[in-house]
Amino acid sequence: MAGVRSPRLRTCLVYVANRSRIWKETPLNSTLHRSTVPRIIFAVLIPSLSGLILIHKTPVPGIAQTNNERQLENKLPKHLPIKAKIRSEKENAFKDLNNDRWYRDLEIEVKNTGERPIFSIVLILELPEIQPGGRGLVFDIRYGDHSIFDSSKGMATPGDIPINPGETHVFKISETEASAWDHGSKSWPKPTKVVLQFEQLSFGDGTGFWGTAGAPWPNKTNRKPNLGARSRLTNRIVHLTIQV
């Protein structure tokens, strides 16, 4: 047979060549000999495959670093009147997996983006990779003295200082919980992920939000939620000190 016309072969050649932008989609030469076809396929495919190999090995910006840095996953509900981020001066120290003091370096800026003063905030830093007793280990970070669920029922007193609209407060892990981590972390893996979650917020007038979904308070039932489902570091350290 003097020549070859194979729709399948033509499709393969045009596809590969188009990917490398060196081939125009034209009919194959009717005089193309069988012995010439393998050489064309080889000449076109090899540079293209080499490019694919190089592309595969080239790191994608922002992805290659994921496995080399500690990550903060922000799960604060979007409708809440607060925005949170790691303080820029402390971000590198927190992300450094070789930094054994990451929990002491971590500082989170929380800005009041609403129109009302905020008298109390409780946030949770969960370590999902560490599960003592089968429950997630957490840090509590908080502002203010009066929760919407304590005896004050979220009512501010004259001496309480709010986070006013537009103002920012820097949250840090308390010394009590940092010390708890100092003692307990020797038997735990290094966390590579920290999840920031919401627990409650008070406007100082008996209203606010609560729970990981940021539900408004008071609600129709006024039933106090169960906020003790997660393991607290302070509870864990009591157990450790008894053992020592």
Wavefront OBJ file of the C-alpha trace (Angstrom):
o trace
v 0.000 0.000 0.000
v 1.617 3.294 -1.122
v 0.115 5.607 1.452
v -1.887 5.724 4.673
v -5.023 7.606 5.741
v -5.893 6.757 9.263
v -8.359 9.099 11.042
v -7.142 7.736 14.342
v -3.495 8.401 13.506
v -4.316 11.862 12.173
v -6.197 12.749 15.371
v -3.281 11.631 17.527
v -0.762 13.668 15.557
v -2.887 16.808 15.471
v -3.689 16.625 19.211
v -0.105 16.166 20.320
v 1.197 18.773 17.891
v -1.433 21.294 18.868
v -0.412 20.912 22.507
v 3.125 21.927 21.563
v 1.850 24.567 19.079
v 3.998 23.389 16.168
v 1.451 21.646 13.943
v -1.489 22.900 11.900
v -4.544 20.722 11.498
v -4.215 19.697 7.865
v -4.935 16.401 6.107
v -2.076 13.949 6.029
v -0.138 13.800 2.810
v -1.605 11.022 0.703
v 1.902 9.989 -0.298
v 3.021 9.540 3.286
v 4.734 6.174 3.509
v 4.186 3.704 6.340
v 7.848 3.752 7.295
v 7.695 7.542 7.689
v 4.732 7.505 10.119
v 6.547 5.995 13.119
v 9.349 8.550 12.770
v 6.837 11.448 12.723
v 5.033 10.094 15.776
v 8.359 9.667 17.575
v 9.555 13.157 16.634
v 6.343 14.811 17.761
v 5.605 12.745 20.854
v 9.033 12.778 22.497
v 9.363 16.579 22.869
v 5.744 16.767 24.022
v 6.164 13.997 26.578
v 9.353 15.599 27.803
v 7.405 18.794 28.343
v 4.774 16.877 30.261
v 7.428 15.291 32.461
v 8.953 18.693 33.160
v 5.532 20.156 33.937
v 4.810 17.302 36.306
v 8.036 17.875 38.214
v 7.642 21.641 38.383
v 6.231 22.620 41.802
v 2.995 24.564 41.790
v 3.241 27.806 43.769
v 1.429 27.583 47.106
v 1.017 23.797 46.996
v 4.538 22.533 47.506
v 4.779 24.587 50.687
v 1.647 23.066 52.216
v 3.445 19.966 53.466
v 6.293 22.052 54.884
v 4.287 24.552 56.889
v 1.850 24.496 59.767
v -1.568 25.578 58.519
v -4.306 27.611 60.221
v -7.766 26.729 58.914
v -10.199 29.553 59.628
v -13.711 28.195 60.173
v -15.293 31.285 61.665
v -18.802 31.772 60.215
v -18.826 34.507 57.578
v -21.890 36.286 58.947
v -20.286 37.110 62.298
v -19.187 40.729 62.883
v -15.549 39.699 63.332
v -12.604 38.917 61.053
v -9.546 36.981 62.220
v -6.033 36.443 60.895
v -2.587 35.560 62.198
v -0.625 38.631 63.178
v 1.810 39.194 60.318
v 4.835 39.514 62.620
v 4.146 36.053 64.047
v 3.030 34.195 60.930
v 6.400 32.693 60.002
v 7.046 31.514 63.557
v 3.660 29.791 63.674
v 4.103 28.089 60.301
v 7.615 26.805 61.060
v 7.275 23.081 61.788
v 10.656 23.135 63.515
v 9.509 25.778 65.984
v 8.645 23.963 69.211
v 7.278 27.193 70.687
v 4.721 27.820 67.937
v 1.831 27.920 70.428
v 3.537 30.689 72.405
v 4.346 32.633 69.232
v 0.848 32.353 67.790
v -1.068 35.644 67.912
v -4.441 36.100 66.226
v -5.828 39.528 65.381
v -9.617 39.762 65.645
v -11.290 42.882 64.281
v -14.798 44.060 65.132
v -16.278 44.600 61.670
v -19.805 45.234 62.921
v -21.640 48.273 64.239
v -21.982 47.239 67.884
v -19.369 46.979 70.661
v -18.330 43.435 71.579
v -17.818 42.682 75.282
v -16.899 39.003 75.132
v -15.490 36.556 72.577
v -14.525 32.912 73.001
v -12.714 31.157 70.153
v -11.337 27.644 69.873
v -8.028 26.474 68.422
v -8.502 22.778 67.690
v -5.651 20.341 66.976
v -7.389 17.612 64.927
v -4.279 15.429 64.694
v -4.145 14.997 68.479
v -6.961 12.954 70.002
v -6.441 12.169 73.714
v -9.258 9.908 74.817
v -10.699 10.019 71.304
v -11.617 13.703 71.546
v -10.046 16.658 69.785
v -7.565 18.668 71.845
v -8.160 22.410 71.927
v -6.930 25.739 73.239
v -9.436 28.349 74.384
v -8.662 31.967 73.533
v -11.004 34.588 74.950
v -11.744 38.237 75.582
v -13.954 39.667 78.326
v -15.218 38.353 81.644
v -18.928 37.860 81.077
v -20.226 35.045 78.883
v -23.770 34.976 77.593
v -24.132 31.680 79.495
v -22.686 32.564 82.915
v -24.522 34.176 85.823
v -24.281 37.615 84.177
v -26.319 36.287 81.231
v -24.186 38.380 78.933
v -24.926 41.710 80.598
v -21.924 44.041 80.741
v -20.938 45.934 83.882
v -19.748 49.557 83.993
v -16.115 48.469 84.286
v -16.154 46.224 81.192
v -14.163 47.507 78.222
v -15.538 46.461 74.811
v -13.900 45.964 71.434
v -15.539 48.870 69.640
v -16.480 48.808 65.928
v -13.337 49.021 63.816
v -11.029 48.075 66.709
v -8.775 45.003 66.818
v -7.794 42.765 69.720
v -4.821 40.382 69.661
v -5.554 36.941 71.111
v -2.845 34.716 72.576
v -2.913 31.290 74.164
v -2.998 31.709 77.941
v 0.032 30.867 80.043
v -2.000 28.169 81.814
v -2.731 26.322 78.582
v 0.757 26.971 77.177
v 2.219 25.368 80.305
v -0.185 22.465 79.904
v 1.125 21.940 76.381
v 4.722 22.112 77.677
v 4.028 19.109 79.897
v 1.692 17.102 77.720
v 3.122 17.544 74.230
v 6.128 15.286 74.784
v 3.993 12.245 74.027
v 2.006 13.875 71.188
v 2.941 14.367 67.517
v 3.813 17.815 66.221
v 0.618 19.378 64.892
v 0.711 20.473 61.262
v -2.814 21.895 61.279
v -4.718 24.171 63.658
v -8.428 24.856 63.156
v -9.871 28.177 64.344
v -13.509 27.782 65.392
v -16.122 29.995 66.973
v -17.730 29.347 70.361
v -19.497 32.488 71.569
v -19.743 36.286 71.367
v -21.583 38.776 73.585
v -22.697 42.320 72.824
v -23.036 43.060 76.541
v -26.818 43.391 76.456
v -27.762 39.712 76.737
v -27.561 39.078 72.992
v -24.851 37.548 70.855
v -23.923 34.418 68.941
v -22.902 30.919 69.990
v -21.743 27.530 68.646
v -19.542 26.660 65.681
v -22.281 27.796 63.285
v -22.650 31.190 64.984
v -26.324 30.856 65.881
v -27.981 34.008 67.309
v -28.671 34.218 71.051
v -31.202 34.243 72.578
v -33.023 31.689 70.494
v -36.620 30.504 70.589
v -35.999 27.864 73.254
v -33.319 29.716 75.256
v -31.819 26.310 75.934
v -28.200 26.576 77.002
v -25.965 24.646 74.550
v -23.491 21.961 75.575
v -20.073 23.561 75.041
v -18.025 20.883 76.811
v -17.852 18.216 74.122
v -14.185 18.872 73.337
v -11.200 18.030 75.528
v -9.607 21.045 77.241
v -5.865 21.284 77.803
v -6.461 22.460 81.360
v -8.325 19.232 82.095
v -5.523 17.237 80.537
v -2.794 18.899 82.607
v -4.557 17.992 85.874
v -4.287 14.355 84.867
v -0.631 14.776 83.936
v 0.360 16.451 87.197
v -1.287 13.657 89.183
v 0.805 11.108 87.302
v 4.140 12.945 87.756
l 1 2 3 4 5 6 7 8 9 10 11 12 13 14 15 16 17 18 19 20 21 22 23 24 25 26 27 28 29 30 31 32 33 34 35 36 37 38 39 40 41 42 43 44 45 46 47 48 49 50 51 52 53 54 55 56 57 58 59 60 61 62 63 64 65 66 67 68 69 70 71 72 73 74 75 76 77 78 79 80 81 82 83 84 85 86 87 88 89 90 91 92 93 94 95 96 97 98 99 100 101 102 103 104 105 106 107 108 109 110 111 112 113 114 115 116 117 118 119 120 121 122 123 124 125 126 127 128 129 130 131 132 133 134 135 136 137 138 139 140 141 142 143 144 145 146 147 148 149 150 151 152 153 154 155 156 157 158 159 160 161 162 163 164 165 166 167 168 169 170 171 172 173 174 175 176 177 178 179 180 181 182 183 184 185 186 187 188 189 190 191 192 193 194 195 196 197 198 199 200 201 202 203 204 205 206 207 208 209 210 211 212 213 214 215 216 217 218 219 220 221 222 223 224 225 226 227 228 229 230 231 232 233 234 235 236 237 238 239 240 241 242 243 244
